[in-house]
Amino acid sequence: MGSMKDKTAIIGVGCTKFGEQWEKDAEDLIVEAAYEAMDDAGITPDDIEATWVGNLYDFTGLSGSVAAEPLKLFGRPTTRVENFCASGMDAFRNACFAVASGAYDVVMACGVEKLMDVGGSGLPVDMGHPVLRGSSAPGMFALAATRSFHEHGWDREDLARVAVKNHKNGAQHSKAHFQREITLETALNAPMIAWPLGRFDACAMSDGAAAVIITRPEIAKKSKHKHDYALTKASVLTMDVFLPMYREAYDWLGFPATENAAKQAYAEAGIKNPVEEIDLAEVHDCFTITELLNIQDLGFCERGEAAKFVREGHADVGGKVAINASGGLKCFGHPIGATGCRMLCEITKQLQGRADGAQVENARLGMAHNLGGPGSVCAVTILGLPE
Amino acid sequence: MAKIASFGAYIPLFRLSRQEMSDAWGVPAVPGERSVANADEDSLTMAVAAGTDCLAGVDPATIDGLFFATTTSPYDEKQCAGVIAAALDMRSDINTADFTGSLRAASTALRAAADAVDSGSADSILVVAADCRLGEPESMWEQLLGDGAGAILISKEGSATLRGFKSTAGEQLGVWRRSEDRYVRSFESKVEMKYGYLKSAVEAGQALLDNESLAPGDLAKAVITAGDPGSQGKVARSLGLAGAQVEDMLFMSVGNVGVPQMLMMLAGALPQAKAGDKLLVVNNGDGADAFLVEIDEEFSPVAGRKGLAGHLLQKRNLPNYTSYARFRRLMKVDDIDPRGSAVTYWRDINVVLNFHAGRCSSCGAVLYPIPRVCGECGTKDKIDEIKLAKTGTVFTFTLDHLEDGKYVNVPVPRLVLDLEGGGRVFLSMTDGDPEAVKIGMSAEVVFRRMHDASSFHNYYWKCRPVPRASS
């Protein structure tokens, strides 16, 4: 198998404010994010040769027009990418392949979701079968929490610590959905959503869009960001079982999709010791339990140790690996199709030393991670600065 | 001669004290309590439960027919017997029929089954009966009725012989519901009693005794269905029977259950019967049927068959009338309308109704729902269809407050269940207390109505904590 290492580079990023954008529609959001990214790259819409857009719920049926229509990118290809919560990062991955192949010089990967127009009480869940159904999205991840409590002795306080950390980070970021810190008590006393997950264990339902401009390194070297473009060190996506609750062999203590994606990404990037080499990671904390499991599945600590890893501050900004310095899905928000690209924007700006929120000092290597479906798909991207 | 090979019963777990109903409306209370079907139960699901009880230790593939008797069919047009047979995992080349329209429907079905066996057209037929009738709110009917189901397996081989069928027919005085009525209607009860119930029951019962040249004292027991113990006593006295000969009609513990009453009372009487005993059965409803049950040998207990006694012992008390009103949807709330497809449902009958899984013949993994390609070893189309067990233990769970996107105050437990003998399923829990769910808890798989997507009753399996007999 070949490798994507150092074959593509991000030269521009754009991201809207995430949150309840009642007065804006998806057109407003994607135009704002895409134009911010093009401005950042110093290019115009005419320079975009092809586009990939991640989108899950909203606009289904609109296909490539999700991005091509609002941005008027006519006479060129736009492909809509749908892959659960990894839709945005998979848009990026496909865009990278196109650039690496030499077919295009400059392309855009973006993502948008307008969730709040259809109500804020959890994602619409439809397994497509009349009676063989999953539970709600929190219900699915709660199954992993219950089992982890049972096996590792974790409790709701271990989950709450993740929420407190991510709110602390997000409160410093002007584009995050929530702009306030929370206490352990607030998190623990919140109403239940799907036991053991309460309201503060769940990420925000948000509207938002994000975009990145991708090119090859030799073109990046002549771009506006010629000294601080972000090189793709790895770009990996793995699929796994769609209905894990029926799988007898599954232990519910982690997500094989993440374990496999991480292994492949580290091999591709040449990373031997992730906790030492990676400076920051935006990981998919759709629920607090998911962040704990991600920390283990990504190899930052052993199984059963994630609660301790967070409790001891290793996941803080300034810790061993800054996990979700942006506030994560929990505090920054999670407009499904936009999240993957939003993470790539965050990592790029952190590497460039111009983070909107809490800046990770001397960040050289960053990771972005999406998990979806709940464990059907995982995307891992590793970005680094040019030498 | 047609024989009784097995019997079974089902009583919903929930009971409501009639005092609670009286308190809710400020009307006089009838003594005792009544059974109340859960919100996800109906006559069809209760019939499956009674049928399961009756078939403990019996291979459903050996049975040649299923007759379903009820006055509260969930469908005006669509046969329920076929759905019940599929949920009981019976063969598809069998005779199925619904018997409806009269409280006498269970004896009509039983006689049809006995006739089929006697004629040689079938070796065995399972008769199931269930009702979930509604009394008008505030009326005494609400207190008097109860929900439940009964079952009986009629076969060439068995421990008791059926004989001597007698009937009374013709236009009768009695209860009714027009197709547009939700609640049971009746005339002046004294008139219905004298010229309806009493007249027809005594006529049929007496005709049988005369025809068989039996004196009341020759009978070990009389199974006489009735709306209340007083009416039942009048029939018994008219036939010359003593109180001790009359089988309990379950008035104090369950209520007037309608069509299944005869089968539930039989399920109560048969385990007590001795070889040589003769049991008179008189079933009433728009006329009456009478028949004789002659015990050839005692019915020995069967592992897994709870029967009537077992079901009477297991119960949870509903706290108030509001819970009853919610279960029966007496207050209108906005319906959730999830997506459905009758075609998808039909295509997956082996998974959805038969509750079959696959076993990979290459690696042995038990796979549910049944895939084309094994999820463990990747072998294509080498998957054998197997039956899943209906009991298991909780591997993990959540208490979910979101139901199809709607926040509900009482969470729905959703359980990942490891089934006995292999296979893992993901089922919503019903009947039990969400707070009591724990990893390792034993649960049994029960047939329930999930929702009505696409204006179609979507039945599937849920699970519940294995009920314990209350002391």
Chai-1 contact restraints between the chains, C-beta under 6 A:
chainA,res_idxA,chainB,res_idxB,connection_type,confidence,min_distance_angstrom,max_distance_angstrom,comment,restraint_id
A,S121,B,G405,contact,1.0,0.0,6.0,A-B,restraint_1
A,S121,B,Y407,contact,1.0,0.0,6.0,A-B,restraint_2
A,G122,B,L402,contact,1.0,0.0,6.0,A-B,restraint_3
A,G122,B,G405,contact,1.0,0.0,6.0,A-B,restraint_4
A,P124,B,G405,contact,1.0,0.0,6.0,A-B,restraint_5
A,D126,B,R339,contact,1.0,0.0,6.0,A-B,restraint_6
A,P130,B,G340,contact,1.0,0.0,6.0,A-B,restraint_7
A,P130,B,S341,contact,1.0,0.0,6.0,A-B,restraint_8
A,P130,B,T344,contact,1.0,0.0,6.0,A-B,restraint_9
A,P130,B,Y345,contact,1.0,0.0,6.0,A-B,restraint_10
A,P130,B,A453,contact,1.0,0.0,6.0,A-B,restraint_11
A,P130,B,N458,contact,1.0,0.0,6.0,A-B,restraint_12
A,V131,B,V352,contact,1.0,0.0,6.0,A-B,restraint_13
A,V131,B,M450,contact,1.0,0.0,6.0,A-B,restraint_14
A,V131,B,N458,contact,1.0,0.0,6.0,A-B,restraint_15
A,V131,B,Y460,contact,1.0,0.0,6.0,A-B,restraint_16
A,L132,B,P369,contact,1.0,0.0,6.0,A-B,restraint_17
A,S135,B,D400,contact,1.0,0.0,6.0,A-B,restraint_18
A,S135,B,R414,contact,1.0,0.0,6.0,A-B,restraint_19
A,S136,B,D400,contact,1.0,0.0,6.0,A-B,restraint_20
A,S136,B,L402,contact,1.0,0.0,6.0,A-B,restraint_21
A,G139,B,T398,contact,1.0,0.0,6.0,A-B,restraint_22
A,G139,B,D400,contact,1.0,0.0,6.0,A-B,restraint_23
A,G139,B,R414,contact,1.0,0.0,6.0,A-B,restraint_24
A,A142,B,T398,contact,1.0,0.0,6.0,A-B,restraint_25
A,L143,B,T396,contact,1.0,0.0,6.0,A-B,restraint_26
A,L143,B,T398,contact,1.0,0.0,6.0,A-B,restraint_27
A,L143,B,V416,contact,1.0,0.0,6.0,A-B,restraint_28
A,T146,B,T396,contact,1.0,0.0,6.0,A-B,restraint_29
A,T146,B,F397,contact,1.0,0.0,6.0,A-B,restraint_30
A,R147,B,T396,contact,1.0,0.0,6.0,A-B,restraint_31
A,H150,B,I439,contact,1.0,0.0,6.0,A-B,restraint_32
A,M192,B,H401,contact,1.0,0.0,6.0,A-B,restraint_33
A,I193,B,H401,contact,1.0,0.0,6.0,A-B,restraint_34
A,A194,B,T398,contact,1.0,0.0,6.0,A-B,restraint_35
A,A194,B,D400,contact,1.0,0.0,6.0,A-B,restraint_36
A,W195,B,T398,contact,1.0,0.0,6.0,A-B,restraint_37
A,W195,B,L399,contact,1.0,0.0,6.0,A-B,restraint_38
A,M245,B,V416,contact,1.0,0.0,6.0,A-B,restraint_39
A,M245,B,F426,contact,1.0,0.0,6.0,A-B,restraint_40
A,Y246,B,Y368,contact,1.0,0.0,6.0,A-B,restraint_41
A,Y246,B,R424,contact,1.0,0.0,6.0,A-B,restraint_42
A,E248,B,R424,contact,1.0,0.0,6.0,A-B,restraint_43
A,W252,B,T396,contact,1.0,0.0,6.0,A-B,restraint_44
